[in-house]
């Protein structure tokens, strides 16, 4: 179907949009003498960069028939889970927070557009083979390492990328642990739902119309 033949190009286009948004905000931050390390300590930026890579590589594979880098379906599941959590956490915890120098259009792309795009891409092109929940531990490694990094580095430099991860704020470490636990549960739930929905959709008749990824 024609609409599915557009998917590879849409993947590449939205992937590049995320790259441009991240690059534009990085330039702004550098101009304001903001630490580059701090910039890439935001989960939003890391998750969007990862999602952009998955989309671009997936689109190129569909167009050329060649796999530049073997990612596999678990990589797509991780991308969906990470980006969905980015959208959920922003909507629940950060939507009313002062985002400082973050450009409004960049904010829209990274926190709203890209999470929706990645989820829609998963629904439009579900996995080619059944996925098992045993991949879940692998999907949670990055968020766990990220949390440890933020807390350890934050205790040394006195800076945290998100207010709910800052133990110096009211509530201290108990509050941080509570938020971290809540987000961890969200990660698990979203990942399991992504796998379940993907497995359900892969058996639908229209699945055969989708171009081989």
TIDRENTOR-624248 format. One record per atom (N, C-alpha, C): residue number from 0; z, y, x. Coordinates in nm, 2 decimals. Layout:
> tivo;zz;yy;xx
> NUM;Z;Y;X
...
//
This chain:
> tivo;zz;yy;xx
> 0;0.00;-0.12;0.08
> 0;0.00;0.00;0.00
> 0;0.00;0.12;0.09
> 1;-0.07;0.23;0.04
> 1;-0.08;0.35;0.12
> 1;0.05;0.41;0.16
> 2;0.14;0.41;0.06
> 2;0.27;0.48;0.09
> 2;0.35;0.41;0.20
> 3;0.33;0.28;0.21
> 3;0.40;0.21;0.32
> 3;0.33;0.23;0.45
> 4;0.20;0.25;0.45
> 4;0.12;0.28;0.57
> 4;0.17;0.42;0.63
> 5;0.23;0.50;0.55
> 5;0.28;0.63;0.60
> 5;0.41;0.62;0.67
> 6;0.48;0.51;0.64
> 6;0.62;0.49;0.69
> 6;0.63;0.50;0.84
> 7;0.55;0.44;0.92
> 7;0.56;0.45;1.07
> 7;0.55;0.60;1.11
> 8;0.46;0.68;1.05
> 8;0.45;0.82;1.09
> 8;0.57;0.90;1.05
> 9;0.62;0.86;0.93
> 9;0.74;0.93;0.88
> 9;0.86;0.90;0.97
> 10;0.87;0.78;1.01
> 10;0.97;0.74;1.11
> 10;0.97;0.83;1.23
> 11;0.85;0.83;1.29
> 11;0.83;0.91;1.41
> 11;0.86;1.06;1.39
> 12;0.81;1.11;1.28
> 12;0.83;1.25;1.24
> 12;0.97;1.29;1.23
> 13;1.05;1.21;1.15
> 13;1.19;1.24;1.13
> 13;1.27;1.22;1.26
> 14;1.23;1.12;1.34
> 14;1.30;1.09;1.46
> 14;1.28;1.21;1.56
> 15;1.16;1.27;1.56
> 15;1.13;1.39;1.65
> 15;1.21;1.51;1.59
> 16;1.22;1.52;1.46
> 16;1.29;1.63;1.40
> 16;1.44;1.63;1.44
> 17;1.50;1.51;1.45
> 17;1.63;1.50;1.50
> 17;1.65;1.54;1.64
> 18;1.55;1.50;1.72
> 18;1.55;1.53;1.86
> 18;1.54;1.68;1.88
> 19;1.45;1.74;1.81
> 19;1.43;1.89;1.81
> 19;1.56;1.96;1.77
> 20;1.62;1.91;1.67
> 20;1.75;1.98;1.62
> 20;1.86;1.97;1.72
> 21;1.87;1.85;1.78
> 21;1.97;1.83;1.89
> 21;1.94;1.92;2.01
> 22;1.82;1.92;2.05
> 22;1.78;2.00;2.16
> 22;1.80;2.15;2.14
> 23;1.76;2.20;2.02
> 23;1.78;2.34;1.98
> 23;1.93;2.38;1.99
> 24;2.01;2.30;1.93
> 24;2.16;2.33;1.93
> 24;2.21;2.32;2.07
> 25;2.16;2.23;2.15
> 25;2.21;2.22;2.29
> 25;2.17;2.35;2.37
> 26;2.05;2.40;2.35
> 26;2.02;2.53;2.41
> 26;2.11;2.64;2.37
> 27;2.14;2.65;2.24
> 27;2.23;2.75;2.19
> 27;2.37;2.73;2.26
> 28;2.42;2.61;2.27
> 28;2.55;2.59;2.33
> 28;2.55;2.63;2.47
> 29;2.44;2.59;2.54
> 29;2.44;2.63;2.69
> 29;2.43;2.78;2.70
> 30;2.36;2.85;2.62
> 30;2.36;2.99;2.62
> 30;2.49;3.06;2.60
> 31;2.58;2.99;2.52
> 31;2.71;3.03;2.50
> 31;2.81;2.98;2.60
> 32;2.76;2.92;2.70
> 32;2.85;2.86;2.81
> 32;2.94;2.75;2.76
> 33;2.89;2.68;2.66
> 33;2.96;2.56;2.60
> 33;2.94;2.44;2.69
> 34;3.04;2.36;2.71
> 34;3.02;2.24;2.80
> 34;2.92;2.14;2.74
> 35;2.83;2.10;2.83
> 35;2.73;2.00;2.79
> 35;2.80;1.87;2.75
> 36;2.91;1.84;2.83
> 36;2.98;1.71;2.81
> 36;3.05;1.72;2.67
> 37;3.10;1.83;2.64
> 37;3.16;1.85;2.50
> 37;3.06;1.83;2.40
> 38;2.94;1.89;2.42
> 38;2.83;1.88;2.32
> 38;2.80;1.74;2.29
> 39;2.79;1.66;2.39
> 39;2.76;1.52;2.37
> 39;2.88;1.43;2.34
> 40;2.99;1.50;2.32
> 40;3.11;1.42;2.28
> 40;3.13;1.42;2.13
> 41;3.03;1.49;2.06
> 41;3.03;1.48;1.91
> 41;2.96;1.35;1.87
> 42;3.03;1.28;1.78
> 42;2.97;1.15;1.73
> 42;2.84;1.18;1.66
> 43;2.84;1.30;1.59
> 43;2.71;1.33;1.52
> 43;2.59;1.34;1.61
> 44;2.61;1.40;1.72
> 44;2.49;1.42;1.82
> 44;2.45;1.28;1.87
> 45;2.55;1.20;1.91
> 45;2.52;1.07;1.97
> 45;2.46;0.98;1.86
> 46;2.51;0.98;1.74
> 46;2.45;0.89;1.63
> 46;2.31;0.93;1.60
> 47;2.29;1.06;1.59
> 47;2.16;1.11;1.56
> 47;2.06;1.08;1.67
> 48;2.10;1.09;1.79
> 48;2.01;1.06;1.91
> 48;1.97;0.91;1.90
> 49;2.07;0.83;1.87
> 49;2.05;0.69;1.86
> 49;1.95;0.66;1.74
> 50;1.98;0.72;1.63
> 50;1.90;0.69;1.51
> 50;1.75;0.74;1.54
> 51;1.74;0.85;1.60
> 51;1.61;0.90;1.64
> 51;1.53;0.80;1.72
> 52;1.60;0.75;1.82
> 52;1.53;0.65;1.91
> 52;1.49;0.53;1.83
> 53;1.58;0.48;1.74
> 53;1.54;0.36;1.66
> 53;1.42;0.39;1.57
> 54;1.42;0.50;1.51
> 54;1.31;0.54;1.42
> 54;1.18;0.55;1.50
> 55;1.18;0.62;1.61
> 55;1.06;0.65;1.69
> 55;1.01;0.52;1.74
> 56;1.09;0.43;1.80
> 56;1.05;0.31;1.86
> 56;1.00;0.21;1.75
> 57;1.06;0.22;1.63
> 57;1.02;0.13;1.52
> 57;0.88;0.18;1.47
> 58;0.86;0.31;1.46
> 58;0.73;0.37;1.42
> 58;0.62;0.33;1.51
> 59;0.65;0.35;1.64
> 59;0.55;0.32;1.74
> 59;0.51;0.17;1.74
> 60;0.61;0.08;1.72
> 60;0.58;-0.06;1.71
> 60;0.49;-0.09;1.59
> 61;0.51;-0.03;1.48
> 61;0.43;-0.05;1.36
> 61;0.29;-0.01;1.38
> 62;0.27;0.10;1.45
> 62;0.14;0.16;1.47
> 62;0.06;0.09;1.58
> 63;0.12;0.06;1.69
> 63;0.05;0.00;1.81
> 63;0.06;-0.15;1.81
> 64;0.16;-0.21;1.74
> 64;0.17;-0.35;1.74
> 64;0.24;-0.40;1.86
> 65;0.29;-0.31;1.95
> 65;0.36;-0.34;2.07
> 65;0.50;-0.29;2.06
> 66;0.59;-0.38;2.11
> 66;0.73;-0.34;2.11
> 66;0.77;-0.28;2.25
> 67;0.80;-0.15;2.25
> 67;0.83;-0.08;2.37
> 67;0.97;-0.12;2.42
> 68;1.06;-0.15;2.33
> 68;1.19;-0.19;2.37
> 68;1.25;-0.27;2.25
> 69;1.28;-0.40;2.28
> 69;1.33;-0.49;2.18
> 69;1.47;-0.45;2.13
> 70;1.47;-0.40;2.01
> 70;1.60;-0.36;1.95
> 70;1.66;-0.46;1.85
> 71;1.57;-0.52;1.77
> 71;1.62;-0.61;1.67
> 71;1.68;-0.55;1.55
> 72;1.70;-0.62;1.44
> 72;1.75;-0.57;1.32
> 72;1.89;-0.52;1.33
> 73;1.98;-0.58;1.42
> 73;2.12;-0.53;1.43
> 73;2.12;-0.39;1.48
> 74;2.02;-0.35;1.56
> 74;2.01;-0.21;1.60
> 74;1.99;-0.11;1.48
> 75;1.91;-0.16;1.39
> 75;1.88;-0.08;1.27
> 75;2.01;-0.08;1.18
> 76;2.08;-0.19;1.17
> 76;2.20;-0.19;1.09
> 76;2.30;-0.09;1.15
> 77;2.31;-0.09;1.28
> 77;2.40;0.00;1.35
> 77;2.36;0.15;1.32
> 78;2.23;0.17;1.33
> 78;2.19;0.31;1.30
> 78;2.22;0.35;1.16
> 79;2.20;0.26;1.06
> 79;2.23;0.30;0.92
> 79;2.38;0.32;0.91
> 80;2.46;0.23;0.96
> 80;2.61;0.24;0.95
> 80;2.66;0.37;1.01
> 81;2.61;0.40;1.13
> 81;2.66;0.52;1.20
> 81;2.62;0.65;1.13
> 82;2.49;0.65;1.09
> 82;2.45;0.77;1.02
> 82;2.51;0.79;0.88
> 83;2.53;0.68;0.81
> 83;2.59;0.69;0.68
> 83;2.73;0.74;0.69
> 84;2.80;0.70;0.79
> 84;2.94;0.74;0.82
> 84;2.94;0.89;0.86
> 85;2.84;0.93;0.94
> 85;2.83;1.07;0.97
> 85;2.82;1.16;0.85
> 86;2.73;1.12;0.75
> 86;2.72;1.19;0.63
> 86;2.84;1.19;0.54
> 87;2.91;1.07;0.53
> 87;3.03;1.06;0.45
> 87;3.14;1.15;0.51
> 88;3.17;1.13;0.64
> 88;3.28;1.21;0.70
> 88;3.25;1.36;0.70
> 89;3.13;1.40;0.72
> 89;3.10;1.54;0.71
> 89;3.13;1.59;0.57
> 90;3.08;1.52;0.47
> 90;3.10;1.56;0.33
> 90;3.24;1.56;0.29
> 91;3.33;1.47;0.34
> 91;3.47;1.46;0.29
> 91;3.56;1.55;0.38
> 92;3.53;1.56;0.51
> 92;3.63;1.62;0.60
> 92;3.58;1.75;0.67
> 93;3.45;1.77;0.68
> 93;3.41;1.88;0.76
> 93;3.32;1.98;0.69
> 94;3.29;1.96;0.56
> 94;3.20;2.04;0.49
> 94;3.25;2.19;0.48
> 95;3.38;2.20;0.47
> 95;3.44;2.34;0.45
> 95;3.50;2.39;0.58
> 96;3.48;2.32;0.69
> 96;3.53;2.36;0.82
> 96;3.43;2.46;0.89
> 97;3.49;2.56;0.96
> 97;3.40;2.65;1.03
> 97;3.33;2.58;1.14
> 98;3.20;2.58;1.14
> 98;3.12;2.51;1.23
> 98;3.07;2.59;1.35
> 99;3.12;2.71;1.36
> 99;3.10;2.80;1.47
> 99;2.95;2.84;1.49
> 100;2.90;2.80;1.61
> 100;2.76;2.84;1.64
> 100;2.66;2.74;1.59
> 101;2.70;2.64;1.52
> 101;2.60;2.54;1.47
> 101;2.50;2.61;1.38
> 102;2.38;2.60;1.41
> 102;2.27;2.66;1.33
> 102;2.27;2.59;1.19
> 103;2.25;2.66;1.08
> 103;2.25;2.60;0.95
> 103;2.15;2.49;0.93
> 104;2.02;2.52;0.99
> 104;1.92;2.42;0.97
> 104;1.95;2.29;1.05
> 105;2.01;2.31;1.17
> 105;2.05;2.20;1.25
> 105;2.15;2.12;1.18
> 106;2.25;2.19;1.12
> 106;2.36;2.12;1.05
> 106;2.30;2.04;0.93
> 107;2.20;2.10;0.86
> 107;2.14;2.03;0.75
> 107;2.07;1.90;0.80
> 108;1.99;1.91;0.90
> 108;1.92;1.80;0.96
> 108;2.01;1.69;1.00
> 109;2.11;1.72;1.08
> 109;2.19;1.62;1.14
> 109;2.29;1.56;1.05
> 110;2.34;1.64;0.95
> 110;2.45;1.59;0.87
> 110;2.40;1.54;0.73
> 111;2.29;1.58;0.69
> 111;2.24;1.55;0.55
> 111;2.10;1.48;0.55
> 112;2.00;1.54;0.61
> 112;1.87;1.49;0.61
> 112;1.86;1.35;0.68
> 113;1.91;1.35;0.80
> 113;1.89;1.22;0.88
> 113;1.97;1.10;0.82
> 114;2.10;1.12;0.78
> 114;2.17;1.01;0.71
> 114;2.09;0.96;0.59
> 115;2.03;1.05;0.51
> 115;1.95;1.00;0.40
> 115;1.82;0.93;0.44
> 116;1.76;0.99;0.55
> 116;1.63;0.93;0.59
> 116;1.66;0.78;0.65
> 117;1.76;0.77;0.72
> 117;1.79;0.63;0.78
> 117;1.82;0.53;0.67
> 118;1.90;0.57;0.57
> 118;1.93;0.48;0.46
> 118;1.81;0.45;0.38
> 119;1.73;0.55;0.35
> 119;1.60;0.52;0.27
> 119;1.51;0.43;0.35
> 120;1.50;0.45;0.48
> 120;1.41;0.37;0.56
> 120;1.46;0.22;0.56
> 121;1.59;0.20;0.56
> 121;1.64;0.06;0.54
> 121;1.61;0.00;0.41
> 122;1.62;0.08;0.30
> 122;1.59;0.03;0.17
> 122;1.44;0.01;0.15
> 123;1.35;0.09;0.22
> 123;1.21;0.08;0.20
> 123;1.15;-0.04;0.29
> 124;1.22;-0.06;0.40
> 124;1.17;-0.17;0.49
> 124;1.29;-0.25;0.53
> 125;1.34;-0.34;0.44
> 125;1.45;-0.42;0.47
> 125;1.42;-0.52;0.58
> 126;1.53;-0.59;0.64
> 126;1.50;-0.68;0.75
> 126;1.41;-0.79;0.72
> 127;1.34;-0.84;0.83
> 127;1.24;-0.95;0.81
> 127;1.31;-1.08;0.80
> 128;1.43;-1.09;0.84
> 128;1.50;-1.22;0.83
> 128;1.65;-1.20;0.79
> 129;1.71;-1.30;0.74
> 129;1.85;-1.28;0.69
> 129;1.94;-1.25;0.80
> 130;2.03;-1.15;0.77
> 130;2.13;-1.11;0.87
> 130;2.27;-1.17;0.83
> 131;2.35;-1.20;0.93
> 131;2.48;-1.25;0.91
> 131;2.58;-1.15;0.95
> 132;2.70;-1.16;0.88
> 132;2.80;-1.06;0.91
> 132;2.87;-1.08;1.04
> 133;2.83;-1.18;1.12
> 133;2.89;-1.20;1.25
> 133;2.85;-1.10;1.35
> 134;2.75;-1.02;1.31
> 134;2.70;-0.91;1.40
> 134;2.80;-0.79;1.39
> 135;2.89;-0.79;1.29
> 135;2.98;-0.68;1.26
> 135;3.06;-0.64;1.39
> 136;3.12;-0.73;1.46
> 136;3.20;-0.69;1.58
> 136;3.12;-0.61;1.68
> 137;2.99;-0.65;1.70
> 137;2.91;-0.57;1.79
> 137;2.88;-0.43;1.74
> 138;2.87;-0.41;1.61
> 138;2.84;-0.28;1.56
> 138;2.96;-0.18;1.57
> 139;3.08;-0.24;1.58
> 139;3.20;-0.16;1.59
> 139;3.24;-0.13;1.73
> 140;3.18;-0.19;1.83
> 140;3.21;-0.16;1.97
> 140;3.20;-0.01;2.00
> 141;3.08;0.04;1.97
> 141;3.06;0.18;2.01
> 141;3.16;0.28;1.94
> 142;3.18;0.27;1.81
> 142;3.28;0.36;1.75
> 142;3.42;0.35;1.81
> 143;3.46;0.22;1.85
> 143;3.59;0.20;1.91
> 143;3.60;0.26;2.05
> 144;3.49;0.24;2.13
> 144;3.49;0.30;2.26
> 144;3.48;0.45;2.25
> 145;3.41;0.50;2.15
> 145;3.40;0.65;2.13
> 145;3.54;0.71;2.10
> 146;3.61;0.64;2.01
> 146;3.75;0.69;1.97
> 146;3.84;0.69;2.09
> 147;3.84;0.59;2.17
> 147;3.92;0.58;2.29
> 147;3.88;0.69;2.39
> 148;3.75;0.71;2.41
> 148;3.70;0.82;2.50
> 148;3.75;0.96;2.45
> 149;3.74;0.98;2.32
> 149;3.78;1.11;2.27
> 149;3.93;1.14;2.29
> 150;4.01;1.04;2.26
> 150;4.16;1.06;2.27
> 150;4.20;1.07;2.42
> 151;4.14;0.98;2.51
> 151;4.18;0.99;2.65
> 151;4.13;1.12;2.71
> 152;4.01;1.15;2.69
> 152;3.95;1.27;2.75
> 152;4.02;1.40;2.69
> 153;4.05;1.39;2.56
> 153;4.11;1.51;2.49
> 153;4.25;1.53;2.55
> 154;4.32;1.43;2.58
> 154;4.46;1.45;2.63
> 154;4.45;1.51;2.77
> 155;4.34;1.49;2.84
> 155;4.33;1.55;2.98
> 155;4.27;1.69;2.98
> 156;4.18;1.72;2.89
> 156;4.11;1.85;2.89
> 156;4.16;1.94;2.78
> 157;4.23;1.89;2.68
> 157;4.29;1.97;2.58
> 157;4.18;2.01;2.47
> 158;4.08;1.93;2.46
> 158;3.97;1.96;2.36
> 158;3.93;1.83;2.29
> 159;3.92;1.85;2.16
> 159;3.87;1.74;2.07
> 159;3.76;1.78;1.99
> 160;3.66;1.70;1.97
> 160;3.54;1.74;1.90
> 160;3.56;1.76;1.75
> 161;3.66;1.69;1.69
> 161;3.69;1.70;1.55
> 161;3.84;1.73;1.52
> 162;3.87;1.82;1.43
> 162;4.01;1.86;1.41
> 162;4.10;1.74;1.37
> 163;4.04;1.64;1.29
> 163;4.12;1.53;1.25
> 163;4.16;1.43;1.36
> 164;4.10;1.45;1.48
> 164;4.13;1.37;1.59
> 164;4.22;1.44;1.69
> 165;4.26;1.56;1.66
> 165;4.34;1.64;1.75
> 165;4.49;1.62;1.72
> 166;4.56;1.55;1.81
> 166;4.70;1.52;1.78
> 166;4.79;1.65;1.79
> 167;4.74;1.76;1.84
> 167;4.81;1.88;1.85
> 167;4.82;1.95;1.72
> 168;4.74;1.91;1.62
> 168;4.75;1.97;1.49
> 168;4.86;1.91;1.40
> 169;4.89;1.97;1.29
> 169;5.00;1.92;1.21
> 169;4.98;1.77;1.17
> 170;5.08;1.69;1.19
> 170;5.07;1.55;1.16
> 170;5.07;1.47;1.29
> 171;5.03;1.53;1.40
> 171;5.03;1.46;1.53
> 171;4.95;1.33;1.53
> 172;5.00;1.24;1.61
> 172;4.93;1.11;1.63
> 172;4.93;1.03;1.50
> 173;5.03;1.03;1.42
> 173;5.03;0.95;1.30
> 173;4.91;0.99;1.21
> 174;4.88;1.12;1.20
> 174;4.77;1.17;1.13
> 174;4.64;1.12;1.19
> 175;4.63;1.13;1.32
> 175;4.51;1.09;1.39
> 175;4.48;0.94;1.36
> 176;4.59;0.86;1.37
> 176;4.58;0.72;1.35
> 176;4.53;0.69;1.20
> 177;4.59;0.76;1.11
> 177;4.55;0.75;0.97
> 177;4.41;0.78;0.95
> 178;4.36;0.89;1.00
> 178;4.22;0.92;0.99
> 178;4.13;0.82;1.05
> 179;4.17;0.78;1.18
> 179;4.09;0.68;1.25
> 179;4.08;0.55;1.17
> 180;4.19;0.51;1.11
> 180;4.19;0.38;1.04
> 180;4.10;0.39;0.91
> 181;4.11;0.51;0.85
> 181;4.03;0.53;0.73
> 181;3.88;0.53;0.76
> 182;3.84;0.59;0.88
> 182;3.70;0.59;0.92
> 182;3.66;0.45;0.96
> 183;3.75;0.38;1.03
> 183;3.72;0.24;1.07
> 183;3.69;0.15;0.95
> 184;3.77;0.17;0.84
> 184;3.74;0.09;0.72
> 184;3.61;0.13;0.66
> 185;3.58;0.26;0.67
> 185;3.45;0.31;0.61
> 185;3.34;0.24;0.69
> 186;3.35;0.24;0.82
> 186;3.25;0.18;0.91
> 186;3.22;0.03;0.87
> 187;3.33;-0.04;0.85
> 187;3.32;-0.18;0.82
> 187;3.25;-0.20;0.68
> 188;3.30;-0.12;0.58
> 188;3.24;-0.13;0.45
> 188;3.10;-0.10;0.45
> 189;3.06;0.01;0.51
> 189;2.92;0.05;0.51
> 189;2.83;-0.05;0.58
> 190;2.88;-0.10;0.70
> 190;2.80;-0.20;0.77
> 190;2.78;-0.33;0.69
> 191;2.89;-0.38;0.62
> 191;2.87;-0.49;0.54
> 191;2.78;-0.47;0.42
> 192;2.79;-0.35;0.36
> 192;2.70;-0.32;0.25
> 192;2.55;-0.31;0.30
> 193;2.53;-0.26;0.42
> 193;2.40;-0.25;0.47
> 193;2.34;-0.38;0.49
> 194;2.42;-0.48;0.55
> 194;2.37;-0.61;0.57
> 194;2.34;-0.68;0.43
> 195;2.44;-0.67;0.34
> 195;2.42;-0.73;0.21
> 195;2.30;-0.68;0.13
> 196;2.28;-0.55;0.13
> 196;2.17;-0.49;0.06
> 196;2.04;-0.53;0.13
> 197;2.04;-0.53;0.26
> 197;1.91;-0.57;0.34
> 197;1.87;-0.71;0.31
> 198;1.97;-0.80;0.30
> 198;1.94;-0.94;0.27
> 198;1.89;-0.96;0.13
> 199;1.95;-0.88;0.04
> 199;1.91;-0.88;-0.10
> 199;1.76;-0.84;-0.12
> 200;1.73;-0.73;-0.05
> 200;1.60;-0.67;-0.07
> 200;1.49;-0.75;0.00
> 201;1.52;-0.82;0.11
> 201;1.42;-0.89;0.19
> 201;1.35;-1.00;0.11
> 202;1.41;-1.04;0.00
> 202;1.36;-1.15;-0.08
> 202;1.27;-1.10;-0.20
> 203;1.27;-0.97;-0.21
> 203;1.19;-0.91;-0.32
> 203;1.04;-0.93;-0.30
> 204;0.96;-0.95;-0.41
> 204;0.82;-0.97;-0.39
> 204;0.74;-0.85;-0.32
> 205;0.79;-0.73;-0.34
> 205;0.72;-0.62;-0.28
> 205;0.74;-0.61;-0.13
> 206;0.83;-0.69;-0.08
> 206;0.86;-0.70;0.07
> 206;0.73;-0.73;0.15
> 207;0.65;-0.82;0.09
> 207;0.53;-0.86;0.16
> 207;0.42;-0.75;0.18
> 208;0.44;-0.64;0.10
> 208;0.34;-0.53;0.11
> 208;0.37;-0.44;0.23
> 209;0.50;-0.45;0.28
> 209;0.54;-0.36;0.38
> 209;0.48;-0.40;0.52
> 210;0.43;-0.31;0.59
> 210;0.37;-0.34;0.72
> 210;0.47;-0.41;0.81
> 211;0.42;-0.50;0.89
> 211;0.51;-0.57;0.99
> 211;0.56;-0.46;1.09
> 212;0.69;-0.47;1.11
> 212;0.75;-0.37;1.20
> 212;0.75;-0.42;1.34
//
